[in-house]
Amino acid sequence: MLAYDAWLKAKRGFALYYFEVMTGSQSQLFRPTHYVDITTTEERKRAACMAHESQHPEGFYEAHSLMNKFRGREHGCKEAEAFVHHNQSRAVGLP
């Protein structure tokens, strides 16, 4: 876990949140503590992902799109990303 190791090396000096990668295959038993409404930025996110052709976004983005819509429903907006706050990390407001 690169993010966790970096957090420890930084003496826990920043807030640590884990991003939901792909529910069902890469993220398992993910229970969000925080959401970020991406309704107004989803088109830019999609375009950025599609620009990385070597990552084969056509194979994963549809799953992300469904996940964003599902998390949006949970959060009360059109589309959202979900995060889990590390319980030993200081909490900060997400955008």
Secondary structure, DSSP 8 states (H G I E B T S, - for coil): -HHHHHHHHTTT-S--EEE---BTTTB-S---SEEEE-TTTHHHHHHHHHH-GGG-GGGTHHHHHHHHHHHHHHHTSS-EEEEEE-TTS------
